[in-house]
Amino acid sequence: MKNRCRTPWVALLLVASSQMPLSPAAEGGARHDRAAFLDGYVIEKVADTGTPVPGGAGTFVALGTPSIGGGTVAFRGDGADGQQGVYALREGALAAVADLDTPAPGGPAPFTRFGPASLDGEVSVSSEGTVAFIGQSLNRIGIYTNAGSPLSLLVDDTFATPGLAGATFANFFHISHDGGQVALTAVSDGFHQGLYLAGGSTLSIVADSNTLMPGRALPFSDFGLSGPGGRPSLHAGEVAFIGSGGHPYAGVYRYGAGALSTIADQDTPVPGGRTTFAAFSEPDIHAGEVVFRSNGIYRAGAGGLARVARGLDEGVAGFAYAYGPPAIEDGQVVFDRQLRYVIQPYLAWLLRVGIYTRAEGALRTVVDSSRASRIDGKRVKEVMSGKEALSGGVFAFKAVFSDGSHGVYVARPAVGDAVGRRGRRSAAAAVFPQEG
């Protein structure tokens, strides 16, 4: 009881101490802005609402949360007058992967829609740097990649649904791209849900509405199609995903070598807590380690299940955290987090938004919305990262500013004199060269 009474005061002290001024940004705009609190990193702009639309007219009016991998940063972007496309920065050049003038593979008609720019989960970059995306053309929806020349089809709604006789895919929801494959969630005729692997000439089931949940005589009934929390994660042939068989049977699951296993479910005790998990979303997998969101952020690896960042009960008045999707690479975890003061359910005061990384036990701020935090000389109001926000030590994120503009950025290890005590050049620095 004493600890509960003290919590708001302790949190208030933490908030006040974190408002300490940052080091002034170096001259030269976003490509030289020092990342807030993260020593040895600089922030570079990929594109913002002042950037000309490649192959289009005018500048971007909306940009989605980026995906990064293999030296490529990709995102959904919109221009004025209905312009839509998937765009990517690679080797210093920003270009359209596909837009409304691009013919969809398999037919002469161009793409007609790519989904809302605000919807995370429809663009994915592999560890090799190729981009996969969901696109629509006349009477057709499919998943495409730029691994072919210029584009190739992985799967569309003319494909037969594996394991469901006489049915074809009806719609696609979330994707994750790696190793020439894409993990995808889809619905087929009769609202049959499933998670599948597509690549080359192969199409196989990871799990669907006929698959029994690991350790239970109950089939999966839902794969999180209704929200971004259900996006699967694919790396090196392994898939992490959210699945449900109806309350109280839901969890985070792993698929590898043709077998399913449970990472955590609603019977799993929360590490360091007194209860079991209640809900799950946003899993990411890399080199056998899985990170996911469930109020807080948790990681599962060879050492078992551990807490990365703790959440607080948002149903009780006081300070509370709300998390975005986490990403993991080589043991390092990155996620965005909101700090709010909850007055009562559904009424809260937003105090701070930031992107944080935990590696070697330390939690550090990449960039946040403190008063001293500036990118391109503009005050940061909100920042968002996705579950594909980390590659080669480079963080990709979206920032919204107090003047209403927004953009896609990366925070990467600095080079040369700007490195400070880090003092070494990374592979990422070659992809995002510092302007001299």
C-alpha positions in Angstrom: 0.0 0.0 0.0 2.9 2.4 0.8 4.5 1.8 -2.6 1.2 2.5 -4.4 0.9 5.9 -2.6 4.4 6.8 -3.4 4.3 5.9 -7.1 2.9 9.2 -8.5 5.5 11.2 -6.6 8.4 9.0 -7.8 7.1 9.2 -11.4 6.8 12.9 -11.1 10.4 13.2 -10.0 11.4 11.0 -13.0 9.5 13.2 -15.4 11.0 16.4 -14.0 14.6 15.0 -14.2 14.1 13.9 -17.8 13.3 17.5 -18.8 17.0 18.5 -18.6 18.1 20.4 -21.7 19.7 18.5 -24.5 22.9 19.3 -26.2 22.3 21.9 -29.0 21.9 20.3 -32.5 24.7 20.8 -34.9 24.2 23.0 -37.9 22.9 21.5 -41.2 19.3 20.4 -40.5 18.1 16.9 -39.8 21.1 15.1 -41.2 23.2 16.6 -38.3 20.7 16.8 -35.5 22.0 14.9 -32.4 19.6 12.2 -31.3 18.0 13.2 -28.0 19.8 11.5 -25.0 21.4 8.9 -27.2 25.1 9.7 -27.3 26.9 9.0 -30.6 23.9 9.1 -32.9 22.6 11.6 -35.4 19.2 12.0 -36.9 18.7 12.0 -40.7 15.6 12.8 -42.7 14.3 10.2 -45.1 11.3 12.3 -46.3 8.8 14.7 -44.8 5.8 16.8 -45.8 8.1 19.2 -47.6 9.7 16.5 -49.7 8.7 16.2 -53.4 6.9 13.0 -54.3 9.2 10.9 -56.5 7.6 10.6 -59.9 4.6 12.7 -58.8 3.6 16.3 -58.3 4.0 18.5 -55.3 5.2 17.3 -51.9 4.0 14.5 -49.5 0.9 15.2 -47.5 1.0 12.0 -45.4 3.6 9.4 -44.6 3.3 6.1 -42.8 5.4 4.4 -40.1 8.6 3.2 -41.8 10.1 -0.3 -42.2 13.9 -0.7 -42.3 16.1 -3.6 -43.4 19.3 -4.3 -45.4 20.0 -0.6 -45.9 16.5 0.2 -47.2 13.9 2.4 -45.5 10.4 2.0 -47.0 7.0 3.6 -46.2 3.5 4.4 -47.5 3.2 7.9 -48.7 0.4 10.1 -50.1 0.6 13.3 -52.2 -2.0 15.9 -53.0 -4.9 15.1 -55.3 -5.2 11.4 -54.5 -1.5 10.4 -55.1 -0.6 7.2 -53.4 2.5 5.0 -53.4 5.1 2.9 -51.7 8.4 4.7 -51.5 11.9 3.6 -50.4 15.3 5.2 -49.7 18.3 3.2 -50.7 21.9 4.3 -51.1 20.9 7.9 -50.7 18.2 7.9 -53.4 14.4 8.2 -52.7 12.2 6.5 -55.3 8.8 5.0 -55.8 8.6 1.3 -55.5 5.1 1.4 -56.9 2.5 4.2 -57.3 -0.8 4.7 -59.1 1.0 4.9 -62.5 2.8 1.5 -62.0 1.3 -1.5 -63.9 0.4 -4.3 -61.5 2.3 -7.5 -62.4 0.1 -10.0 -64.2 -2.0 -7.4 -66.1 -1.9 -4.1 -67.9 -3.9 -2.1 -65.4 -2.0 0.1 -62.9 -2.4 -0.1 -59.1 -5.5 1.7 -57.8 -4.9 1.6 -54.0 -2.3 0.8 -51.4 -4.3 1.2 -48.2 -4.1 4.1 -45.8 -0.7 5.6 -45.2 -1.4 5.5 -41.5 -1.9 1.8 -41.4 1.2 -0.1 -40.2 1.6 -3.6 -41.6 1.1 -3.2 -45.4 4.8 -2.4 -46.2 7.7 -4.6 -45.1 11.4 -4.6 -45.8 13.5 -7.8 -45.7 16.9 -8.2 -44.2 18.2 -8.2 -47.8 16.7 -4.8 -48.4 13.8 -5.8 -50.7 10.4 -4.3 -50.2 7.0 -6.2 -50.1 3.6 -4.5 -50.0 -0.1 -5.0 -50.4 -1.6 -3.4 -53.4 -4.9 -3.3 -55.3 -5.5 -3.0 -59.0 -8.8 -3.4 -61.0 -10.8 -6.2 -59.3 -7.6 -7.6 -57.8 -5.7 -7.5 -54.5 -2.2 -9.0 -54.0 1.1 -8.9 -52.3 4.1 -7.8 -54.4 7.8 -7.3 -54.1 10.5 -5.4 -55.9 12.9 -8.4 -55.6 11.9 -9.1 -59.3 12.4 -6.6 -62.1 10.6 -4.3 -61.9 8.0 -6.0 -59.6 6.9 -9.5 -59.0 3.7 -11.1 -57.6 4.0 -13.3 -54.4 0.3 -14.1 -54.0 -3.1 -12.6 -54.9 -6.8 -13.3 -54.6 -6.8 -15.6 -57.6 -4.6 -18.1 -55.6 -6.2 -21.2 -54.1 -6.2 -21.2 -50.3 -4.0 -24.0 -49.0 -6.0 -26.6 -47.0 -9.4 -25.2 -48.0 -10.8 -27.1 -51.0 -12.4 -24.9 -53.7 -11.6 -21.6 -51.9 -9.5 -18.6 -53.0 -8.1 -15.7 -50.9 -10.5 -12.9 -50.4 -8.4 -10.2 -48.7 -4.9 -9.7 -47.2 -4.3 -7.8 -43.9 -0.7 -7.9 -42.5 2.7 -8.9 -43.9 6.3 -9.5 -42.9 9.0 -10.0 -45.6 12.3 -11.8 -45.3 14.5 -14.3 -47.2 12.4 -14.2 -50.4 9.2 -15.1 -48.5 6.3 -13.2 -46.9 4.3 -14.2 -43.9 0.7 -13.0 -44.4 -2.6 -13.0 -42.6 -5.6 -13.4 -44.9 -9.3 -14.3 -45.0 -10.8 -16.6 -47.6 -14.2 -17.6 -48.8 -16.6 -18.0 -45.8 -14.4 -15.8 -43.6 -11.9 -18.5 -43.0 -8.8 -16.9 -41.3 -5.3 -18.0 -41.6 -1.6 -17.2 -41.5 0.5 -18.3 -44.5 4.0 -18.3 -46.0 4.3 -17.4 -49.7 7.5 -17.3 -51.7 8.5 -18.2 -55.2 6.2 -21.0 -56.3 5.3 -22.1 -52.8 2.4 -21.3 -50.6 1.9 -23.0 -47.3 -0.1 -22.9 -44.0 1.5 -21.7 -40.8 -1.9 -21.9 -39.0 -5.5 -21.4 -39.9 -9.0 -21.9 -38.5 -8.6 -25.6 -38.7 -5.2 -25.7 -36.8 -5.2 -26.8 -33.2 -3.5 -24.4 -30.8 -0.3 -25.9 -29.3 -1.2 -27.9 -26.2 -4.9 -27.5 -26.6 -7.7 -29.4 -28.2 -9.1 -26.1 -29.6 -8.6 -24.6 -33.1 -7.4 -21.0 -33.7 -10.3 -18.7 -34.4 -8.6 -15.3 -34.8 -5.2 -14.0 -36.0 -5.7 -10.3 -35.1 -6.9 -9.3 -38.6 -8.9 -6.4 -37.2 -6.0 -4.3 -36.0 -2.2 -3.7 -36.4 -1.5 -5.8 -33.3 -1.9 -8.9 -35.3 0.9 -8.3 -37.7 3.2 -11.5 -37.9 6.9 -11.3 -37.9 9.2 -13.4 -40.2 12.9 -13.9 -39.9 15.2 -16.7 -41.2 12.2 -19.0 -41.8 10.7 -18.5 -38.3 7.4 -16.8 -37.7 6.1 -15.2 -34.5 2.4 -14.3 -34.4 -0.7 -13.6 -32.2 -3.4 -16.2 -32.2 -6.7 -16.7 -30.3 -9.1 -19.6 -29.8 -11.6 -17.4 -27.9 -11.4 -16.1 -24.4 -9.4 -17.0 -22.3 -7.2 -18.8 -24.9 -4.9 -16.4 -26.6 -1.1 -16.1 -26.9 2.1 -15.5 -28.8 3.2 -18.5 -30.9 6.3 -19.5 -32.9 6.4 -21.4 -36.1 9.6 -23.0 -37.2 10.8 -26.2 -38.9 7.1 -27.1 -39.6 6.1 -27.0 -36.0 4.1 -24.7 -33.7 5.1 -23.8 -30.1 3.8 -21.4 -27.4 5.9 -18.4 -26.4 3.4 -17.2 -23.8 -0.4 -17.4 -23.3 -3.0 -16.4 -20.8 -1.9 -19.2 -18.5 1.7 -17.9 -18.4 2.7 -16.0 -15.3 3.9 -12.4 -15.9 7.6 -12.1 -15.1 8.0 -10.1 -11.8 4.2 -9.9 -11.5 1.5 -11.7 -9.5 -0.9 -12.6 -12.3 -0.9 -14.2 -15.7 -0.9 -12.4 -19.0 -4.2 -10.9 -20.1 -3.7 -9.9 -23.8 -1.0 -9.9 -26.5 0.0 -7.9 -29.6 2.9 -6.9 -31.8 5.3 -9.8 -31.7 8.7 -9.5 -33.4 11.3 -12.3 -34.0 15.0 -12.2 -34.7 17.6 -15.0 -34.4 15.2 -17.1 -32.3 14.3 -14.3 -29.8 10.8 -13.0 -29.6 9.6 -9.7 -28.2 6.0 -8.8 -27.7 3.6 -6.3 -26.0 1.3 -7.1 -23.2 0.7 -3.9 -21.2 4.5 -3.9 -20.8 7.2 -5.2 -23.2 8.5 -8.7 -22.8 11.3 -10.8 -24.4 11.5 -14.6 -24.8 14.9 -16.2 -25.5 17.2 -18.9 -24.4 17.2 -17.6 -20.9 13.4 -17.8 -20.7 10.8 -15.0 -20.5 11.8 -11.6 -19.2 10.4 -8.1 -18.8 11.9 -5.4 -20.9 9.7 -2.5 -19.8 6.9 -2.6 -17.3 3.4 -1.2 -17.9 1.1 0.2 -15.3 -2.6 -0.4 -14.8 -4.4 2.3 -16.9 -7.6 1.7 -15.0 -6.3 3.4 -11.9 -5.7 7.1 -11.6 -2.0 8.0 -11.7 1.0 7.8 -14.1 0.7 5.1 -16.8 2.7 3.9 -19.8 1.2 3.0 -23.2 3.5 1.1 -25.6 3.8 0.9 -29.4 5.1 -2.2 -31.2 8.5 -3.4 -30.1 11.3 -4.5 -32.5 14.3 -6.8 -31.7 17.7 -7.4 -33.4 20.7 -9.2 -31.9 19.3 -8.8 -28.4 18.6 -5.1 -28.7 15.0 -3.9 -28.3 13.4 -0.7 -29.5 9.8 0.6 -28.9 7.8 3.8 -28.6 6.1 4.7 -25.3 3.6 7.3 -24.1 3.7 8.6 -20.5 0.3 9.7 -19.4 -1.4 10.8 -16.3 -4.7 8.9 -16.1 -7.4 11.0 -14.4 -10.1 8.4 -14.9 -10.8 5.7 -17.5 -10.9 7.2 -21.0 -9.5 10.5 -19.7 -5.8 11.1 -19.6 -3.2 13.8 -19.9 -0.3 13.0 -22.3 3.0 14.0 -20.7 5.6 12.6 -23.0 6.1 10.4 -26.1 9.4 8.8 -26.9 11.3 6.0 -28.6 13.5 3.9 -26.3 16.0 1.2 -26.7 17.2 -1.4 -24.3 20.6 -3.2 -24.8 22.9 -4.7 -22.2 20.5 -3.9 -19.4 20.2 -0.1 -20.0 17.1 1.7 -21.1 18.0 4.7 -23.2 16.0 7.4 -25.0 16.5 7.7 -28.8 14.3 10.7 -29.3 11.3 12.1 -27.4 8.9 15.0 -27.1 10.7 17.0 -24.4 10.8 20.8 -24.9 14.5 20.7 -25.8 14.0 18.0 -28.5 14.3 19.4 -32.0 14.5 17.8 -35.5 15.0 20.2 -38.4 14.7 23.0 -35.9 11.1 21.9 -35.1 9.8 20.8 -31.8 8.8 17.1 -31.6 5.2 16.5 -30.6 4.9 12.8 -31.2 7.1 9.9 -32.4 6.2 6.4 -33.6 8.2 3.4 -34.5 7.1 0.0 -35.9 8.0 -3.6 -35.2 10.5 -3.3 -38.2 12.2 -0.2 -36.8 15.7 -1.6 -36.2 18.3 -2.8 -38.6 22.1 -2.8 -38.3 22.0 -0.5 -35.3 19.9 2.1 -37.2 16.5 3.2 -35.8 13.7 4.2 -38.2 10.7 6.2 -37.0 8.0 8.8 -37.8 8.0 12.2 -36.1 5.1 14.6 -35.8 5.9 18.2 -35.1 4.1 21.0 -33.2 3.5 22.9 -36.5 1.5 20.0 -37.8 4.2 18.7 -40.3 5.6 15.2 -40.0 8.3 13.0 -41.5 10.2 9.7 -41.6 13.6 9.7 -40.0 16.5 7.5 -39.0 18.8 7.7 -36.0 22.2 6.2 -36.8 25.6 5.9 -35.3 27.5 9.1 -36.2 30.9 9.0 -38.0 34.1 11.0 -37.8 34.3 13.8 -35.2 30.6 13.5 -34.3 31.0 10.0 -32.9 32.4 11.0 -29.6 33.4 8.1 -27.4 31.7 5.5 -29.7 34.5 6.1 -32.3 33.7 3.5 -34.9 32.1 3.5 -38.4 29.1 1.2 -38.8 27.8 -0.5 -42.0 24.7 1.7 -41.5 26.7 4.8 -41.9 27.6 3.7 -45.4 24.0 3.4 -46.3 23.0 6.8 -44.8 26.2 8.9 -45.5 26.6 12.0 -43.4 26.6 15.2 -45.5 29.9 17.1 -45.3 
